[in-house]
């Protein structure tokens, strides 16, 4: 959910590391969805998106693709209806650059995120005419209620532009990126945090992730997965 790299021009070794990780994941049969964060160059990260999609890597770095989900069939639910997991990726939205394209008058994080989630809800509504949709939304943002650390960059000039949690109401699960500490803002909205510590304020973090099980009847178990970071 964004910040795939730590800067717009990542080091060669870092690019090789991502390449190796994606090869290993897709070789294991996984589908991968990547969005761009405020540390990334969306244009560079999004290069060859259509080509990579054929190999199971789905990049969401452009506004045009934020309401185009990766669809994973889940089988029939308890009522006998066909269900599907629809995974959406909202790239980092710089308000000054995307407000006009999203049709909002005020260039704020709240307004552009509200417009983006509205587009996703419209797509979900269209798909619900033919199947049960369990929606997963990836978003790189500072949702109110999250606890920040020193290594996140400000999301707006002059301060952090937080967005209210209720913008993600109605989605089956929202996987947030930006904050480096793993945390739950609600049962359905969580930050996985960064896999490594990037500042002294993260010295006490236990790094890890969330493993979310989604079946025909929706989100089931959510398991905390912890690991020891190779560098303290």
N, C-alpha and C positions, 0 to 999 in steps of 0.2 A: 504493500500500500504506500508506494512512493519512497523517495530517497533510496533508490536502488544503488546509486553511487553517493559519495560524500561531496562531490563537486562536479561542476558542469564539464570540466575536462579531466576525467579520471585517469589515473596512472595506468600504464600498459599492463602491469601485473594484476591490477584490479579488474580490468576488462577480461583478461584471461581467466581469472577466478570465476567471474560470472558465467563465462562461456562454458567452463568445466561444470559448474553447478547445474546449468540448464541442460546440458547433455546428459548428466547423471539422472536428473529428475525425469526427463522425458523418456530416457531409456528404460526407466522403471515403470513407465506407463502413465505417468502423471500428466495432467494438463496444468499449465502455468499461466497465471494472469499477473501482469506487471503494470503498475501505473507509475507515472513520473511524480516526483516530489519537488519541493522548493530548492533542494540541493542539486537536482538533475537538470540537464539540458533536455527538454522534451523532444526537440527536433533530433538530437543525436541518439537519444535512447529509442525513439520511435522509428529509426531507420530500418527499412526492410520489414516493416510490420506484417504486410500481407504475405511475404515469403515465409517469415518465421511461424505464422499461423498454421502453415501446412505441417510444421513439425511439432505442433502442440504448445507453442509459446504465443500467448495472446497479449499484445501490447495495447495499453489504453493511455495514450499520451496526447490525443487531440480531442477537442470539444465534439467533433463530429462522431466520435465513437463511444462517448460516455453512456449513451442509451442503447448500445449494441452489445448485448450480453453474450457470454459463453454459456451455452445451454447444455446441461447434463441430465439425461433422462434418469428418473428415479423409480420407474415402475408405477404400479397402482397403489393408491392410498387405501385407507380402511373402508372408504365408501365405493371403491372400485373405479375411481377416476384416475386417469393418467396424470402423473405429477412430474415436474421438472425443476431442477435447480438452475436459476438464472443468475449468473455472476456478473455484476456490473463493476466497472472501474472508473472512478472520477479522478482525473489527474489533478495535480496542484493547479488551482485557479488563481492567477494573479488578477485581482479585481480591475485594475486600471486597463488591463489588456483584453479582458474577456467580457466586460460588462455589456458593451454594445452588441457583441455577437450573441450573447444570451438574452438580449432584449430587456435589460434592467436599466433604470434611470440612475441609480445610486451605485457607484463603484465601491462596494463594501463586501467583505467576506460573507456576511450574512446573506446579502441579496444574491450574489452569484451562486452560492451553495444552495440556496432555496430554489433558484431557477434550475440548477442542475438536477437536484433531486426530484423536481416536478417533472422534468423530461423522463426520468427513469420511471416514475409512477405512471405516466401516460403509457409507456411501453409495457409495463406490467399489466395494466388494465386491458390493453389490446390482447395480450397473450392469454389472459384468464378466460377469454371467450372459448378457448379450445382445450385448456388444461389447467391443473392446479399449479400455481407458480410459487416456489419458495425462493425468495430473493436474497441474495448476498451482495452487499455493496462495499467496495473498497474505496476509501477516501483519505486523502492526505490533508489533514486540517487540524486545528486546535479546537476541539469541542469543549464547551464549558463544563467544568467538573474535573477535567484532566489536570494532573499535577506535572508541571514542566520542570526541566532541568537546564543547566547552563548551555548545553551543546545544541539546543534547538535555536534556529535563527528566528528573529521576529517575523511574523506572518504579515505584518503591514508596517509601513513607514511610521516610526514614532511609537510603536507598541504592537502587542499581539492582538490580532483581530479574531477573537473567539466567536464560534457559532454555537447557538443553543442546541442542546441535545435533541429536542423534539423535532428537528429537521429530519431525523432518521427514524421517526415513528412509522410503524407499519411495515418496515423491512424485517425479514426473518432474522437477519444477522448483519451487523455492520462491523467491518474490520478496519480500524483506523490506523493510520501512520502519521508520524511527525514527532510525538513525544517518545522519549527513549526509555521510560519506565513502563513495564507491563502493568496494566491496570484495567479494571472493569468500571465503566461509567454506569452501566446497567447490565442486566443479564444478556441483553442482545447487542450491546455496544461496547467494544473493548479495543484497547491498544495492546498489540503484542510486544511493543518496545523494540529497542535495537538489540541485535545479537551480541554486540560487544559494548564495553563502556567507552565513551568518547570524551568524558570530562570527569573531574574530581567529584562533582556532585553525584555521580553515579557509582561511587565506590561501594556503597552498601546495596546496590541493586543485585537481585538474583535474576540473571538473564534467562530467558526462556520464550515460550510461545503458548498459543492456545490450539488445541486440536478439537475441531468442531465436527460433530457427526450429524449429517443431514440425510434423512431418509424420506420415503414417500409421504410420511405424515408431518414432515417439517424437522426443525432443529431438535436433536435429542441430546445426548451427553456432550458436555464441553469439558475437556480435560486439560489441566495445566501441565505443560511439558517443560521441565527445567533442565539446564545444562550448566556446566562449569565453563566460563569463558576462558579461552587459552591465555589471555593477558588480563591481569587485574588492573 
